[in-house]
């Protein structure tokens, strides 16, 4: 099935093909990520409004929607500009005001005629001693009660959209939803009581109660499973393609690794030794390695990766490590160059700064094999970078190198093994969702000598105390960080900005001792400040979260995080991990505003009581969801439309097993169910993965 099946054409047409959708409405729909009719089907209601009529207001709560029959008793037109028109009505023995701002008086009197009876539905509010409905959603004659839906779905909206418009558009697209062949095994459908795909879509948009909008409602769970199955098939097909491309057995003799390890001031942890063994075993196989290395802050991922790079060199080949930023690439270089010199190998760095003859020299030495290990940014994979014998590519990805990028790397046709390093611990559900095509090595130990960081929570009223502790650390010859959530003062948020704190700390600690970095600075300028801090010339670094990962200064012993309640748990953990990297005791002061809401209180309580990055990541995921936790839109992680992996972990495991079983029994997806599955892949926008089926 090369192209999109014709049965799906109506769902992939232009939005303007829908009745009543012009260019402006189509543009507004993009605000909720709706670009084609299919997206409307997958924009499921997030809740419902119950408009079941009630006969009395006595048990009604303010801020809830009520539907009542009213008798109009009096009109009180607004006197003066901006005054509302009030209609006093009776609901049985109860009194109610219907309020309109700036209406045409004759229109209101026509809609709600004096002494007339009408059915009104809208949000009930308390105003003084009276109950009122401002601008009711519905006003109909008593004989037209059926025009008010008993249960109304509530959709996410953006500027220019209304609930009534969304309901009308979704119903229009539901009407064109086709009958599709079934890709789910019959026994799976029976076990869960799931309907067919079209019925699941229609029922999901026509809830009969709050139960029907719950994530585990049969119709919604079936659609979530469809999305998870398509994604797990994509991952499995990527894995198939990576293996089909083939690899080369890379087996070193261990001499370089032994010479490096013998000179280290520490012994690798058992977790590091286990990960190295797993990686070297993969590299020695004839199939291509596709492995994820993840671990907590300071667990020693770089050392493991370097051992793998040395194995590639021992076997007569080359290795490359790509970092997401130039700063991190240069830091890797500073840390690994002495080790490479000890081993007697040529290690070099290539970044966007390299120009002219210097770049030409490096390219020539890469092509000849003289440079055995190359470090750098994404520039190391540019078209003019040609290796003589590349055996291993290490990608330090920080969630920025997703499935699509791994597919593109595989499509280069290189036989190099691939090792991806995750910069933060990844919850199990997200690891399955994004890295299901990879084997996983986990570093769950911290190397000996790594100092625990004492974490304290202090109120913003004790700001002076935090400044004093930072000053005393500098006086002892130490360095520290001060992190702010904003660059400049915001009119809408009363948080001290990094620039303002920078000026304040200069006055206390000394202008020449304080540096400032933030994401709005030019990259070269920011890197220069970082380098001054790394060299010790800058003693205090005031920063936004650009220091979240990558900066490694053993002399830094104090981290101050201002307005810590505005950071996510994983982010706080990463920031805290910037200190405690030397032999001295380290501390992290988290300054919070008051009062704290319950979510903020729980986050800060968790970060104070544990330094287990995996536990912290799981808690953060449950509290904030995938998108906010990892910034899905700015990352390589999948953005699920219907299923959040952490909420559907059991279903995700099922989808993974089903995808693997399907491809094992029908690797070409040639059976009737296989062809139906190809329809699913096109439906979910995952058709690119199908190339693996026909790849040579």
Secondary structure, DSSP 4 states (H G I P E B T S, - for coil): --S--GGGGGGGSBGGGSTT--HHHHHHHGGGT--BHHHHHTS--SEEEE----S-STTPPTTSEEEEEEEEEEEE---STTPPEEEEEEETTEEEEEEESS--HHHHHHHT-TT-EEEEEEEEEEETTEEEEES-SEEEEGGGGGGS-SEEEE----TT--HHHHHHHHHHHHHHPPP----S-HHHHHHHT---HHHHHHHHTS-SSGGGGSTTSHHHHHHHHHHHHHHHHHHHHHHHHHHHH--------SHHHHHHHHT-SSPPPHHHHHHHHHHHHHHHSSSPPEEEEEE-TTS-HHHHHHHHHHHHHHTT-EEEEEESSHHHHHHHHHHHHHHHHHHT--EEEE-TT--HHHHHHHHHHHHHT---EEEESGGGGSTT---SSEEEEEEE-TT-S-HHHHHHHHHTT---EEEEEESS---HHHHHHHHTTSEEEEE-S--TTPPPEEEEEEEGGGHHHHHHHHHHHHHTT-EEEEE-S-SS--SSS----HHHHHHHHHHHH-GGGEEEE-TTS-HHHHHHHHHHHHHTS--EEEESGGGSSS---TTEEEEEEETGGGS-HHHHHHHHTTS--SSS-EEEEEEE-SSPPHHHHHHHHHHHH---HHHHHHHHHHHHHHHHHHTGGGSSS---SS--TTTTHHHHHHHHHHHHHHHHH-TT--SHHHHHHHHHHHHTT-GGGGHHHH--
